[in-house]
Amino acid sequence: MPRGVKKTDLPSKTCATCGKPFSWRRKWEKVWDEVKYCSDRCRGAKPPRR
């Protein structure tokens, strides 16, 4: 019997830099409310101007 949660049932957010959706990761378990970017590359880049 499989255990855990299906990937489709995990929470997701939209990246503040690239605008792409990304899913929850175990390493972000304690800081999920503070996560804004999908990767280190997006975190280092400046957000696009509007």
C-alpha positions as CSV (number, residue, x, y, z in Angstrom):
1,M,0.0,0.0,0.0
2,P,1.5,3.4,-1.0
3,R,2.0,6.0,1.7
4,G,2.5,9.7,1.6
5,V,0.7,12.4,-0.4
6,K,0.2,12.5,-4.2
7,K,2.1,15.3,-6.0
8,T,-1.2,16.6,-7.3
9,D,-2.4,17.1,-3.7
10,L,0.6,19.2,-2.6
11,P,0.2,23.0,-2.2
12,S,1.6,25.2,-4.9
13,K,2.6,28.9,-5.4
14,T,3.5,31.1,-8.3
15,C,7.1,32.4,-8.5
16,A,7.5,36.1,-7.9
17,T,10.2,36.4,-10.7
18,C,9.3,34.1,-13.6
19,G,5.6,33.6,-12.9
20,K,5.7,29.9,-13.2
21,P,3.9,27.6,-10.7
22,F,5.9,25.5,-8.3
23,S,5.0,22.9,-5.7
24,W,5.8,22.3,-2.1
25,R,9.1,20.6,-1.2
26,R,10.0,18.8,2.0
27,K,12.9,21.1,2.6
28,W,10.5,24.1,2.6
29,E,8.2,22.4,5.2
30,K,8.9,24.8,8.1
31,V,9.3,28.0,5.9
32,W,6.6,27.5,3.3
33,D,4.9,30.8,4.1
34,E,8.1,32.6,3.4
35,V,9.0,30.9,0.1
36,K,8.5,33.3,-2.9
37,Y,10.8,31.9,-5.6
38,C,11.0,28.6,-7.4
39,S,14.8,28.4,-7.6
40,D,18.0,30.1,-6.6
41,R,18.3,31.5,-10.1
42,C,14.9,33.3,-9.7
43,R,15.8,34.4,-6.2
44,G,19.0,36.1,-7.5
45,A,17.3,37.8,-10.5
46,K,15.4,41.0,-10.3
47,P,11.7,40.8,-10.7
48,P,10.4,42.0,-14.1
49,R,9.1,45.6,-14.4
50,R,5.5,46.2,-15.0
